[in-house]
Amino acid sequence: MSTILHSPPPIGIFDSGVGGLTVYKAIKRLLPQENIIYLGDTARIPYGTRSPVTVQRYAQQDAAFLVNQGVKLLVVACNTISSVALPNLQAQFALPIWGVIEPGARRAAVTTRVGRIGVIATEATIESNAYYNAIRAINPELVVISQACPLFVALAEEGWQQHPATQLIAQEYLAPLQAAQVDTLVLGCTHYPILRTIVQNIMGPTVTLIDSGECVAMEISQQIHQPPPNLAAPCTHDQFFVTDSGRRFRRIAELFLGAPIENLSAVDIWNNPETIPTNNQ
Amino acid sequence: MSTILHSPPPIGIFDSGVGGLTVYKAIKRLLPQENIIYLGDTARIPYGTRSPVTVQRYAQQDAAFLVNQGVKLLVVACNTISSVALPNLQAQFALPIWGVIEPGARRAAVTTRVGRIGVIATEATIESNAYYNAIRAINPELVVISQACPLFVALAEEGWQQHPATQLIAQEYLAPLQAAQVDTLVLGCTHYPILRTIVQNIMGPTVTLIDSGECVAMEISQQIHQPPPNLAAPCTHDQFFVTDSGRRFRRIAELFLGAPIENLSAVDIWNNPETIPTNNQ
């Protein structure tokens, strides 16, 4: 048996569904020897249409489940949950908790040269003004142009990264951002990195795309002391939990991760947060 | 004051969101003098990803709310709920309850001349085999070709009925149904009538589209004795309830109905099904 180099307490990541897997992927790329436990609260997706109080309650249950698994830090891999529930979670739990909005906003603020930043996200995130507020808190002189892209989640989940329809839709959504001559564009939804190539092609090479998941991964990797990578002992201990049957999650997860997903289990987090079913469905 | 000609007990219609408004519109067209109470359980949308037991429980709460409003009959204006919860509801409540699947299946079975029927719907409805089973129960020799169209709901809610992207997406989804040479196509999701024109154009004039909402409206109109229409006294007593703030519902409802929506209130159906807030938000 080879020695496992990563530190035993895993990193916990949660989202209402599959979107947070792009954050998982970014963290895995920078911290390949960390164990990760991922929770997708698929039974209660989407959080975007819930009231803030409801999202806070769900997020607390999600976080409690992962804390009970012994994670050493938590990543809220969802812009809606980050925008609504992060301060509550940080007050309720003692471990470090990261959201995706602040890291994305920080990177955007230091990246822009012309002072005009675009933000694309779901309707719920745009309406929350979370990125606008976070960016303006860093630098009140920055101009933030926001654009909701309601079809992008469904297009990403269809796997239509290069479909002509996606091209047409993206052109329409991105036109106001092109007109505003932003030089930095925040992908403010964890699904959107799946459509990154088409967005980059439309915006052109002079616009820097900010993937919030990558930003949080970079900030976390600066906090965790890493042993030298050992390619002979890849980490194979990640676990994935969902709160419904998981069939749809598995299909889209493979699309998002580019590989079959292992160690996927269903769990009832709200009635019995300590239970970890061993069935691999 | 003019006399109101419709019979006082209203018709109750419910859905998890806005989709059922196409059914509302169809019923309103055939029964303009009926009062209608519409409930969209927007706080718990979408039902399509929930387990059957959960959908049955939600549907029972939705139905109880409308029964407490004194409706004389109930329409389950959602294919997912109809496919999963209709028998339970019919066992639990004494009033007549209609779903959308059986009327759509009946019409499709009598419409087809070549014996090949297409069904387009959400992933959840297609996976439930509800239309397949309903059509084959009528005539086991009919061939049913099913196609999930996951992007159609989002396109309808964007109001992109004539967008080039919708054209491209619809062409792709409908290609297998064209190849199978169906002569009858069931719009098996209450959102899809919004995209009816583009679907009809792609399928061509020889294919008959079946709008399940229209079918249930026709069956109900045959059951209700109507006074002669009185255009001077239009019914203005319809009420709309949602279970969240209703902002998004209002926006999309106006798109679906082609007119501003009046009498929209939020209600907490699961804790206090008798409450009718009077606030019009």
Interface residues (C-beta under 8 A of the other chain):
Chain A: T42 A43 I45 P46 T49 R50 S51 T54 E123 P150 L151 V153 A154 L155 E157 E158 H163 P164 A165 L168 I169 E172 D244 S245 R248
Chain B: T42 A43 I45 P46 T49 R50 S51 T54 E123 P150 L151 V153 A154 L155 E157 E158 H163 P164 A165 L168 I169 E172 D244 S245 R248
